[in-house]
């Protein structure tokens, strides 16, 4: 097996993880920054550390990604498919980051895998794609919207007699915990997705058999996600923190707590790779709707949701094109 091809694919996978970090750092800390619960530098440092820690807390999502979605052949053909898949995901991440659109890095990766596999005449396990990707993609934002709405209603009822200024100060402090929990959940989910791709590359190359994750893969993936997170994604932070709704500390706490709980449940119980972007965005919408329905800027929300639906096919298209280019150059 060509060692150079393996090194290149792993390097591109780690760069994808870096873009994932700065693209999705907004998921964990945008609400805390917008409510002034944390300063930007403190929030980014905290998110980077918690992302690093979260990457070591499980392996279920990585195993879901590494098997059951596509059947990449061994040798250069399989490595070309993985390279193209990652290229498609990276291009989509950078494009949506440029326009400040909080799309899903996870679904960009999954779209890339499917598009590259189809272009390479490889097997796509559609039942696995539907069960493990499409259904969670549809259900998780709905759950985030509903649970966020209910959690915020509960907070409003519990603190209905509290002094508003004192309550906001308390929730501003509480947001440091909820933001940390969200960042931990992001590391738990998103670092594992890249780990799964690296394991696929190692398996295709014959370096290892089975779906176990070597410790060095965990370490380098976690570090790259953490470094990307610390780099920050300010364009997307503005969209999540202010453009959907002007958040106050209780609303920020409710949306972050809702999202963190959903991430932990899906990671440990269902081992489902869901989008942290979808969950936090829908939670913010649900929380904001308790104020009044018109408080949510549904025009902005509509554009975000449309972005969700085009992410997989767009990344798939770029990945398919990338595969054809690689095949043309190295055939």
C-alpha distance (Angstrom), angle and dihedral (degrees) to the residues before:
residue distance angle dihedral
X1 . . .
X2 3.80 . .
X3 3.81 104.8 .
X4 3.80 90.4 -164.5
X5 3.82 91.4 60.1
X6 3.81 90.7 50.6
X7 3.81 92.3 49.6
X8 3.82 91.3 48.7
X9 3.82 93.5 50.1
X10 3.81 92.5 48.0
X11 3.81 89.8 47.4
X12 3.82 91.5 51.3
X13 3.82 89.8 46.7
X14 3.80 90.2 54.3
X15 3.81 90.8 48.1
X16 3.81 88.3 52.1
X17 3.80 88.0 53.1
X18 3.81 89.5 51.9
X19 3.82 91.3 52.3
X20 3.79 88.2 46.0
X21 3.79 88.9 55.6
X22 3.80 98.0 51.9
X23 3.82 92.1 36.2
X24 3.80 93.8 51.8
X25 3.82 101.2 32.0
X26 3.80 85.2 97.0
X27 3.81 89.5 64.6
X28 3.79 92.5 68.8
X29 3.78 104.1 34.5
X30 3.82 112.2 20.5
X31 3.79 92.8 93.0
X32 3.82 93.4 47.0
X33 3.80 91.9 50.3
X34 3.81 94.1 45.5
X35 3.83 91.4 52.4
X36 3.84 90.4 44.0
X37 3.78 91.6 -121.3
X38 3.81 87.8 131.3
X39 3.77 134.5 18.8
X40 3.82 114.1 -116.6
X41 3.82 94.2 -110.2
X42 3.81 93.7 46.6
X43 3.80 91.2 46.1
X44 3.80 93.2 50.3
X45 3.81 92.9 47.2
X46 3.80 91.5 48.9
X47 3.81 92.2 46.8
X48 3.82 91.7 49.2
X49 3.81 92.4 51.9
X50 3.81 94.0 45.4
X51 3.81 91.7 46.5
X52 3.79 88.1 53.6
X53 3.80 91.7 50.2
X54 3.81 93.9 44.7
X55 3.79 92.4 55.8
X56 3.83 90.4 67.9
X57 3.81 97.6 48.7
X58 3.80 100.4 86.1
X59 3.80 149.2 -9.9
X60 3.81 105.4 -151.7
X61 3.81 95.4 101.5
X62 3.83 91.9 47.7
X63 3.80 91.1 53.9
X64 3.81 90.4 49.0
X65 3.83 90.1 54.4
X66 3.81 96.5 43.3
X67 3.80 95.4 55.3
X68 3.78 136.2 27.2
X69 3.83 100.3 33.1
X70 3.81 106.2 72.7
X71 3.79 135.4 -1.6
X72 3.78 105.3 -134.4
X73 3.83 112.8 -168.6
X74 3.78 121.4 -125.4
X75 3.77 122.6 -99.8
X76 3.79 130.8 30.3
X77 3.79 92.7 -32.6
X78 3.80 91.4 62.2
X79 3.80 92.9 43.5
X80 3.81 90.2 51.6
X81 3.82 89.2 53.9
X82 3.81 92.3 51.8
X83 3.81 91.9 45.5
X84 3.81 91.6 51.2
X85 3.81 92.0 46.1
X86 3.80 91.5 54.0
X87 3.82 91.7 44.6
X88 3.81 90.3 54.8
X89 3.80 91.9 49.6
X90 3.81 93.1 47.4
X91 3.81 93.6 49.7
X92 3.81 90.9 50.5
X93 3.81 92.0 46.8
X94 3.79 92.1 52.3
X95 3.81 93.0 44.7
X96 3.81 95.0 51.2
X97 3.81 91.4 42.5
X98 3.82 89.8 54.4
X99 3.80 91.3 53.9
X100 3.81 93.5 41.7
X101 3.79 93.1 -118.0
X102 3.84 114.4 150.9
X103 3.78 97.3 -138.5
X104 3.78 124.5 158.1
X105 3.81 119.6 -87.9
X106 3.80 86.9 -167.4
X107 3.78 94.7 58.1
X108 3.79 90.7 42.6
X109 3.81 86.4 59.0
X110 3.81 93.6 46.3
X111 3.80 91.6 46.9
X112 3.79 89.0 49.8
X113 3.80 92.0 52.0
X114 3.81 92.8 50.2
X115 3.82 94.5 44.0
X116 3.80 94.2 48.0
X117 3.81 92.0 45.7
X118 3.82 91.7 51.7
X119 3.81 92.2 47.0
X120 3.80 89.2 49.5
X121 3.82 92.7 49.9
X122 3.79 88.9 -117.8
X123 3.79 127.6 145.0
X124 3.80 119.7 -85.7
X125 3.80 114.2 -164.2
X126 3.80 96.9 -141.7
X127 3.80 93.6 -176.9
X128 3.81 88.6 57.0
X129 3.82 92.1 46.2
X130 3.81 91.2 51.2
X131 3.81 96.7 42.6
X132 3.80 98.5 39.4
X133 3.81 102.2 31.4
X134 3.81 115.9 15.8
X135 3.81 99.9 42.6
X136 3.84 94.3 46.5
X137 3.82 88.6 44.6
X138 3.81 90.7 57.4
X139 3.79 98.3 37.8
X140 3.82 101.7 43.3
X141 3.84 96.7 63.8
X142 3.82 90.7 46.2
X143 3.80 90.2 51.4
X144 3.82 90.5 45.5
X145 3.81 91.5 51.4
X146 3.80 94.9 48.4
X147 3.81 97.7 40.3
X148 3.82 91.9 44.9
X149 3.79 89.5 52.9
X150 3.83 92.6 48.6
X151 3.82 94.5 44.9
X152 3.80 90.7 51.8
X153 3.81 91.2 48.3
X154 3.81 88.8 52.2
X155 3.82 91.6 50.5
X156 3.81 91.4 48.6
X157 3.82 90.6 51.2
X158 3.83 95.6 45.1
X159 3.81 92.8 49.0
X160 3.80 98.1 35.3
X161 3.83 92.0 117.8
X162 3.80 96.7 38.2
X163 3.77 123.2 110.2
X164 3.84 103.5 -96.4
X165 3.82 94.6 -139.0
X166 3.81 94.1 48.3
X167 3.81 91.2 45.3
X168 3.80 91.7 52.5
X169 3.80 91.3 49.8
X170 3.80 90.0 51.0
X171 3.78 93.3 48.6
X172 3.79 90.5 47.8
X173 3.81 87.6 60.6
X174 3.82 91.4 42.9
X175 3.78 89.7 54.2
X176 3.80 90.5 68.9
X177 3.81 86.7 64.9
X178 3.81 96.3 42.3
X179 3.81 92.2 47.1
X180 3.82 89.9 50.2
X181 3.80 89.5 50.5
X182 3.78 90.8 50.4
X183 3.82 91.9 49.3
X184 3.81 90.4 49.2
X185 3.81 89.9 52.2
X186 3.80 90.5 48.7
X187 3.80 90.8 54.2
X188 3.80 90.3 46.1
X189 3.81 91.7 53.8
X190 3.78 108.5 31.4
X191 3.80 102.6 38.5
X192 3.79 89.5 54.7
X193 3.79 92.8 56.0
X194 3.79 91.9 62.3
X195 3.80 90.3 42.0
X196 3.79 87.3 58.0
X197 3.82 91.7 53.8
X198 3.82 92.4 47.9
X199 3.82 89.6 50.7
X200 3.81 88.3 51.8
X201 3.82 89.4 53.0
X202 3.81 92.1 49.1
X203 3.79 90.9 48.5
X204 3.81 94.5 47.0
X205 3.80 90.4 49.3
X206 3.79 92.0 50.7
X207 3.80 93.3 -119.9
X208 3.81 91.0 122.8
X209 3.78 139.8 6.6
X210 3.78 125.1 -141.8
X211 3.80 130.6 28.4
X212 3.80 99.4 -82.3
X213 3.80 115.7 132.1
X214 3.83 114.7 -127.6
X215 3.79 113.4 -132.8
X216 3.81 92.2 -120.4
X217 3.82 89.6 57.9
X218 3.79 90.1 53.7
X219 3.80 92.4 48.2
X220 3.81 99.1 48.1
X221 3.81 93.5 41.3
X222 3.78 92.2 49.4
X223 3.80 91.6 47.8
X224 3.80 93.6 50.1
X225 3.81 92.3 48.4
X226 3.79 89.5 48.4
X227 3.82 93.0 48.9
X228 3.79 90.8 48.5
X229 3.78 90.6 49.8
X230 3.79 91.8 52.4
X231 3.82 89.4 51.5
X232 3.81 86.7 63.5
X233 3.79 133.3 -150.0
X234 3.79 103.6 -120.9
X235 3.79 96.9 171.3
X236 3.80 92.6 58.9
X237 3.82 92.4 41.0
X238 3.80 89.4 62.6
X239 3.80 90.9 52.5
X240 3.80 95.4 48.5
X241 3.80 97.1 37.6
X242 3.78 101.4 44.3
X243 3.78 117.2 -0.6
X244 3.82 98.0 65.7
X245 3.82 94.3 44.8
X246 3.79 137.4 -27.5
X247 3.80 100.3 -103.2
X248 3.79 127.2 -150.1
X249 3.85 123.1 -159.5
X250 3.85 96.8 -93.5
X251 3.81 90.0 50.7
X252 3.80 91.7 46.6
X253 3.80 91.0 50.1
X254 3.82 91.9 48.4
X255 3.82 94.6 49.7
X256 3.81 94.3 45.7
X257 3.80 94.0 46.1
X258 3.80 91.9 48.1
X259 3.79 92.1 49.9
X260 3.81 94.8 46.2
X261 3.81 93.0 51.7
X262 3.82 91.9 49.3
X263 3.81 91.1 49.6
X264 3.82 92.7 51.5
X265 3.81 94.1 46.5
X266 3.81 94.3 48.8
X267 3.82 92.4 45.1
X268 3.79 98.9 48.3
X269 3.81 104.8 27.5
X270 3.82 104.6 30.9
X271 3.84 99.3 19.8
X272 3.81 85.0 -142.8
X273 3.82 119.8 156.9
X274 3.80 101.8 -132.2
X275 3.78 129.8 172.6
X276 3.80 116.6 -99.5
X277 3.81 86.7 -160.1
X278 3.79 93.0 57.7
X279 3.78 92.8 47.0
X280 3.82 99.0 48.3
X281 3.82 93.3 42.4
X282 3.80 94.0 50.3
X283 3.81 90.7 44.3
X284 3.81 90.0 54.5
X285 3.81 89.4 50.8
X286 3.81 91.9 49.8
X287 3.79 93.0 47.1
X288 3.80 91.8 47.2
X289 3.80 92.8 50.7
X290 3.82 90.7 64.8
X291 3.78 89.3 67.9
X292 3.76 91.7 53.3
X293 3.77 130.7 -50.6
X294 3.80 92.4 -112.5
X295 3.82 90.8 54.5
X296 3.80 88.1 79.0
X297 3.78 113.1 77.9
X298 3.79 94.3 -129.5
X299 3.81 92.6 -177.7
X300 3.81 89.7 63.5
X301 3.80 89.9 41.9
X302 3.82 90.7 52.0
X303 3.81 91.6 54.2
X304 3.81 90.4 49.4
X305 3.81 92.9 50.2
X306 3.81 91.1 47.7
X307 3.80 86.9 53.2
X308 3.80 89.1 54.6
X309 3.79 92.1 56.1
X310 3.79 96.2 47.4
X311 3.83 95.5 44.2
X312 3.81 97.8 84.8
X313 3.83 97.7 43.7
X314 3.83 92.1 42.0
X315 3.82 93.1 50.5
X316 3.82 89.1 43.5
X317 3.81 90.5 54.2
X318 3.81 93.2 49.6
X319 3.81 90.7 46.2
X320 3.81 92.0 50.5
X321 3.81 90.1 51.0
X322 3.81 90.5 47.4
X323 3.80 90.5 52.1
X324 3.80 91.8 51.7
X325 3.81 90.4 50.0
X326 3.82 92.3 49.1
X327 3.81 90.7 48.0
X328 3.80 91.1 49.2
X329 3.81 93.4 49.5
X330 3.79 98.6 43.0
X331 3.78 104.2 27.8
